[in-house]
């Protein structure tokens, strides 16, 4: 029995059923909280914040490390919940990763900045931070939001995704064991609760990870109270494979850059532009890896790819592939549901001979599908890669790293990787451009984003 799940799941009469992403069996029941519950949570977080800030950086960091140790100690239990409701194989890995990120924020040093004329720039708490999280990495991204906020002396009210609330509630239960009351509170509710949180007059900062459309609504909702925002929104990351690339050397990284977490990653590789001279070789190498990647329930640790998390996202994936097929694109492998495995499994799909005006290219598929697009001129590939409203990540692939770096400078993205895609680090800032959001997370810049500035002059 998962004791951590038992602490947060309600009985069937008082909670909303949450389904296993792979089997669609009920795994537990999440609270259905309301705007009235949110009001209580924000009021209590506001009352708790001054004392939490008064503890100082060193004591807050010490308590955060205790939480990280406890997350590691319960990673298997927490990971089982993640695997059940999100579908991924590496649920325990996400839990351990969250602990690692929590320690990273605790260990990051941010000193007052010495200015001219004997002045100093200090970073002080904002107050109550609202976290609104996604379903693809429910625990990891919750920690991305919570850790820097706590480190800087803020309290946090978090609303988990309606699709994956139980893992976040279990995470917050671990936080609550070590922190003062109401320093971190979860409110599990519907979109009305999320909208009320974004518009709440006592929220000083909102950090959101999710779709661009929802991000725009959060900007509108927050305008009345002028809450500060960090938005990590949708991505449609392009990769460019340069002529002369040794395809077999990079093929594994190309494939997993696109298909990590079954493609359900904001900064996954979602459009791949490949030079004509290595195009067919690249398509074949990716197709071979798609056909060989073990697909199935995350409960079987021999699998590498799991289900699409929810029916709405599954329908998007199927629609985009079907649209490409009707346009005459070549479905090299995949291109259909894996109904024998369960209702939300879709076979890893490589699409070739597709143009930029296909929906699978200009929309974010957020699933196990990669369109591979032929190009003949590098300047044209850069133009096409930049030709979307998103600008989260991008990558350049080739044997000449200097040439790849030159191309990277020309790509409109918050992060550009060379011969890799999607890797992040607790000490390296990460954020998007254009419609992929604004503000930075991680490292010193992530701490600054969770603070107000104060200049002291002597």
C-alpha positions in Angstrom: 0.0 0.0 0.0 1.2 3.5 -0.9 1.1 5.3 2.5 1.9 8.7 1.0 -1.1 8.4 -1.4 -3.3 7.3 1.5 -2.5 10.5 3.3 -3.8 12.8 0.5 -6.5 10.7 -1.3 -10.1 11.1 -0.1 -12.9 8.6 -0.1 -15.1 8.2 -3.2 -17.9 10.2 -1.5 -15.9 13.4 -0.9 -13.3 13.5 -3.7 -13.0 13.5 -7.5 -11.7 10.3 -9.1 -8.2 10.4 -10.6 -7.4 7.8 -13.2 -4.2 5.9 -13.9 -2.9 7.3 -17.2 -2.1 3.8 -18.6 -4.9 1.6 -17.3 -7.6 4.2 -16.7 -8.4 2.6 -13.3 -9.2 4.9 -10.4 -6.1 5.3 -8.3 -7.5 7.8 -5.7 -9.8 10.8 -5.1 -8.6 14.4 -5.1 -10.2 17.1 -3.0 -12.6 19.4 -4.8 -11.7 22.8 -3.2 -13.4 26.1 -3.9 -12.6 29.8 -4.2 -13.6 30.0 -0.5 -10.9 27.5 0.4 -8.5 29.5 -1.7 -9.3 32.7 0.3 -8.5 30.9 3.5 -5.2 29.5 2.1 -4.1 32.9 0.9 -5.0 34.6 4.1 -3.1 32.0 6.1 -0.1 32.2 3.8 -0.1 36.0 4.2 -0.1 35.7 8.0 2.7 33.1 7.9 5.0 35.0 5.6 6.7 37.6 7.9 7.8 35.0 10.4 9.1 32.7 7.5 11.1 35.7 6.1 12.4 36.5 9.5 14.1 33.1 9.8 16.8 34.3 7.4 18.4 32.6 4.4 20.5 30.1 6.3 17.6 28.7 8.4 15.2 28.6 5.4 17.9 26.8 3.4 18.4 24.3 6.2 14.7 23.4 6.3 14.6 23.1 2.6 17.4 20.6 2.7 15.4 18.6 5.2 12.5 18.5 2.8 14.8 17.4 0.0 16.1 14.5 2.2 12.5 13.5 3.0 11.6 13.6 -0.7 14.5 11.3 -1.5 13.5 9.0 1.3 10.0 8.7 -0.1 10.9 8.8 -3.8 9.6 5.4 -4.6 6.2 6.1 -3.1 6.0 9.6 -4.6 7.3 8.2 -7.9 4.5 5.5 -7.9 1.9 8.3 -7.7 3.6 10.2 -10.5 3.7 7.1 -12.7 0.0 6.3 -12.0 -1.5 9.7 -12.8 1.0 11.1 -15.3 2.0 7.9 -17.0 5.8 8.2 -17.2 8.2 5.3 -16.5 10.6 7.4 -14.4 8.3 8.6 -11.6 10.9 8.0 -8.9 13.5 9.7 -11.1 11.3 12.8 -11.2 11.0 12.7 -7.4 14.7 12.5 -6.9 15.2 15.3 -9.5 12.8 17.5 -7.5 14.9 16.9 -4.3 18.1 17.8 -6.3 16.5 21.0 -7.5 15.3 21.9 -4.0 18.9 21.6 -2.7 20.1 23.6 -5.7 17.9 26.6 -4.7 18.9 26.2 -1.0 22.6 26.2 -1.9 22.5 29.2 -4.3 24.1 32.3 -2.9 22.6 35.7 -3.6 24.5 38.5 -1.9 23.6 42.3 -1.8 25.2 44.0 -4.8 27.6 46.9 -4.1 26.8 49.9 -6.2 28.4 53.3 -6.8 28.5 56.0 -4.1 28.3 53.5 -1.2 24.9 52.1 -2.2 23.8 48.5 -2.0 21.1 46.6 -3.9 19.3 44.1 -1.7 16.8 41.5 -2.6 13.8 41.2 -0.2 10.7 38.9 -0.1 7.7 39.8 -2.2 5.0 38.2 0.0 2.7 35.4 -1.2 3.7 33.6 -4.4 1.1 31.8 -6.5 2.2 28.7 -8.3 0.0 27.2 -11.1 1.5 24.0 -12.5 1.2 21.6 -15.4 0.6 17.9 -15.7 3.6 16.8 -17.6 6.1 17.1 -14.7 3.8 17.8 -11.8 6.3 17.3 -8.9 9.4 18.6 -10.6 7.9 21.8 -11.9 6.1 22.4 -8.5 9.5 22.4 -6.9 10.9 24.7 -9.7 8.2 27.2 -8.5 8.3 26.6 -4.8 12.0 26.3 -4.1 13.2 29.8 -5.1 10.1 31.4 -3.6 10.8 29.8 -0.2 14.5 30.5 -0.4 13.8 34.2 -0.8 11.4 34.4 2.2 8.0 34.1 0.4 5.2 31.8 1.2 3.5 29.8 -1.5 0.0 28.8 -2.5 0.0 26.2 -5.3 -2.7 25.0 -7.5 -1.9 21.7 -9.2 -3.2 20.6 -12.6 -6.6 19.0 -12.4 -5.1 16.0 -14.3 -2.3 15.3 -11.8 -3.2 16.7 -8.3 -2.4 13.7 -6.1 1.3 13.7 -6.7 1.5 17.4 -5.9 -0.6 17.0 -2.8 1.7 14.2 -1.7 4.7 16.5 -2.3 3.2 19.3 -0.3 2.5 16.8 2.5 6.3 16.2 2.7 6.9 20.0 2.8 4.4 20.4 5.6 6.3 17.9 7.8 9.3 20.3 8.0 8.0 23.8 7.5 6.0 26.1 9.7 2.2 26.0 9.2 0.9 27.6 6.0 4.3 28.3 4.5 3.3 26.1 1.5 -0.3 25.3 0.8 -2.0 23.4 -2.0 -5.5 24.1 -3.2 -6.8 21.4 -5.5 -9.6 22.9 -7.5 -10.9 23.6 -11.0 -10.2 26.4 -13.4 -12.3 28.8 -11.4 -9.9 28.4 -8.5 -6.9 28.9 -10.8 -8.5 32.1 -12.2 -9.2 33.4 -8.7 -5.7 32.7 -7.6 -4.2 34.6 -10.6 -6.5 37.6 -9.9 -6.2 37.6 -6.1 -5.3 41.0 -4.6 -3.0 39.5 -2.0 -0.8 37.6 -4.4 2.5 39.4 -5.1 3.9 37.0 -7.7 2.5 34.4 -10.1 4.7 31.7 -11.6 3.0 29.6 -14.3 4.1 26.8 -16.5 1.7 25.8 -19.2 0.1 26.8 -22.5 0.5 30.2 -24.2 -3.3 30.6 -24.2 -3.6 30.1 -20.5 -0.6 32.4 -19.9 -2.3 35.2 -21.8 -5.4 34.8 -19.5 -3.2 34.9 -16.4 -1.6 38.2 -17.7 -5.1 39.6 -18.0 -6.3 38.3 -14.7 -3.2 39.7 -12.8 -3.5 43.2 -14.3 -5.7 44.6 -11.5 -3.2 43.7 -8.7 0.0 44.2 -10.8 1.4 40.9 -9.6 4.8 40.1 -10.9 4.9 37.2 -13.4 7.2 34.5 -14.5 5.6 32.6 -17.4 7.1 29.5 -19.0 4.7 28.9 -21.8 4.3 26.7 -24.9 7.2 25.8 -27.0 7.6 24.6 -30.6 11.3 24.0 -30.5 13.2 23.7 -33.8 16.3 21.7 -34.4 18.6 22.2 -37.4 20.9 19.4 -38.6 23.7 20.9 -40.6 25.3 19.4 -43.7 28.2 17.1 -42.8 26.6 15.9 -39.6 27.6 12.3 -38.6 24.0 11.2 -38.1 24.7 8.0 -36.2 26.7 10.0 -33.7 23.8 12.3 -32.8 20.8 10.1 -33.6 20.1 8.9 -30.1 20.2 12.4 -28.7 18.1 13.7 -31.5 15.5 11.0 -30.8 15.3 11.4 -27.0 15.4 15.2 -27.4 12.1 14.8 -29.1 10.6 11.8 -27.3 11.6 12.3 -23.7 8.5 11.9 -21.5 6.7 10.7 -24.6 7.2 14.1 -26.2 5.2 15.8 -23.4 7.8 18.4 -22.6 7.6 22.1 -23.2 11.2 22.3 -24.4 11.2 19.0 -26.4 12.4 19.0 -29.9 9.2 19.4 -32.0 10.4 20.4 -35.5 13.6 19.0 -37.1 15.0 20.7 -40.1 17.5 18.5 -41.9 19.8 19.3 -44.8 19.1 17.4 -48.0 22.5 15.8 -47.9 21.7 13.9 -44.7 17.9 13.9 -44.8 17.1 10.3 -45.7 19.8 9.0 -43.4 18.4 11.0 -40.5 14.8 10.0 -41.2 15.8 6.3 -41.3 17.9 6.6 -38.1 15.0 8.2 -36.2 12.5 5.7 -37.5 14.7 2.8 -36.4 14.8 4.2 -32.8 11.1 4.9 -32.8 10.4 1.3 -33.7 12.8 0.0 -31.1 11.7 2.2 -28.2 9.8 0.0 -25.7 6.2 1.5 -25.4 3.9 0.5 -22.5 2.8 1.2 -19.0 5.1 3.1 -16.8 4.6 0.4 -14.2 6.9 -1.8 -16.3 10.3 -0.3 -15.9 11.6 -1.9 -19.1 9.5 0.5 -21.0 10.8 3.9 -22.1 7.7 5.5 -23.6 4.3 5.7 -21.8 0.8 6.9 -22.7 -0.3 10.4 -23.6 -1.5 11.7 -20.2 -5.1 12.7 -21.0 -7.8 12.2 -23.7 -7.8 15.8 -24.8 -4.0 15.8 -25.5 -4.3 12.4 -27.2 -6.9 13.8 -29.6 -4.6 16.7 -30.4 -1.8 14.3 -31.3 -4.1 12.1 -33.4 -5.5 15.1 -35.2 -2.1 16.5 -36.1 -0.9 13.2 -37.5 -4.1 12.7 -39.5 -3.8 16.2 -41.0 -0.3 15.6 -42.1 -1.3 12.3 -43.7 -4.1 14.0 -45.7 -1.6 16.6 -46.9 0.5 13.8 -48.4 3.2 13.7 -45.8 5.1 10.4 -45.4 4.3 8.6 -42.2 7.6 6.7 -41.9 6.7 4.8 -38.7 3.9 5.0 -36.2 1.0 7.2 -37.1 -1.7 5.3 -35.2 -2.9 4.6 -31.7 -1.5 1.5 -29.9 -5.0 0.5 -28.7 -3.7 -2.9 -27.7 -1.8 -1.2 -24.8 -4.6 1.1 -23.6 -6.8 3.9 -24.8 -4.2 6.7 -24.5 -1.2 5.0 -26.1 0.1 6.4 -29.4 2.9 4.8 -31.4 6.0 6.9 -31.7 5.7 8.6 -35.0 8.2 10.0 -37.5 6.8 12.1 -40.3 8.8 13.0 -43.4 8.2 15.1 -46.5 6.1 17.6 -44.6 5.9 21.3 -45.2 5.9 24.3 -42.7 2.2 25.0 -43.3 1.2 21.6 -41.9 -0.5 21.8 -38.5 2.0 19.3 -37.0 4.8 21.8 -37.8 3.3 25.1 -36.8 1.3 23.8 -33.8 2.8 22.3 -30.7 2.0 18.6 -30.7 3.1 17.8 -27.1 3.2 14.1 -27.8 5.2 11.2 -29.4 5.4 12.8 -32.9 8.3 14.4 -34.8 8.0 16.1 -38.2 11.3 16.0 -40.1 11.5 18.8 -42.7 14.0 18.9 -45.6 16.0 22.1 -46.4 18.7 23.0 -48.9 20.0 26.3 -47.6 21.1 27.0 -44.0 19.8 30.6 -44.1 16.4 29.3 -45.2 16.4 26.8 -42.3 17.1 29.6 -39.8 14.3 31.7 -41.3 11.9 28.8 -41.1 12.9 27.8 -37.6 12.3 31.4 -36.4 8.9 31.5 -38.2 6.7 30.8 -35.3 5.4 32.8 -32.4 7.2 30.5 -29.9 10.7 31.0 -28.7 11.4 28.6 -25.8 14.3 26.4 -27.0 16.1 25.3 -30.2 19.1 23.2 -31.1 21.8 23.0 -33.8 23.5 19.7 -34.7 26.8 19.3 -36.6 30.4 18.3 -36.5 31.7 21.9 -36.6 30.7 23.4 -33.2 31.9 26.9 -34.2 29.6 26.9 -37.2 26.8 25.5 -35.0 27.3 28.3 -32.5 27.1 30.9 -35.2 23.7 29.5 -36.2 22.6 29.4 -32.5 23.2 33.1 -32.2 20.7 33.7 -35.0 17.9 31.6 -33.5 15.0 33.2 -31.6 14.9 31.1 -28.4 15.6 31.5 -24.7 18.0 28.5 -24.8 19.9 27.0 -27.8 21.6 23.7 -27.3 24.5 22.4 -29.5 24.4 18.7 -30.3 21.8 18.1 -27.5 18.3 19.2 -26.7 16.3 19.9 -23.6 18.8 19.6 -20.8 18.4 22.0 -17.8 20.5 22.6 -14.7 19.6 24.1 -11.3 22.3 26.8 -11.7 21.7 27.7 -15.3 18.9 30.3 -16.0 16.0 29.1 -18.2 13.2 31.0 -19.8 11.5 31.8 -23.1 11.1 34.6 -25.6 8.2 35.7 -27.8 5.0 33.9 -27.0 6.9 31.3 -24.9 6.8 33.6 -21.9 9.1 35.8 -20.0 11.1 35.8 -16.8 13.9 33.4 -15.8 14.0 30.4 -13.6 16.9 28.6 -11.9 20.2 29.8 -10.4 20.8 33.3 -9.1 18.4 34.8 -11.7 15.6 32.5 -10.5 16.1 33.8 -7.0 16.0 37.4 -8.1 12.7 36.7 -9.9 11.2 35.8 -6.5 12.3 39.0 -4.8 11.7 42.8 -4.7 14.7 45.1 -5.0 15.6 47.6 -2.3 18.5 50.1 -2.6 20.1 51.2 0.6 22.3 54.3 0.4 24.8 55.3 2.9 
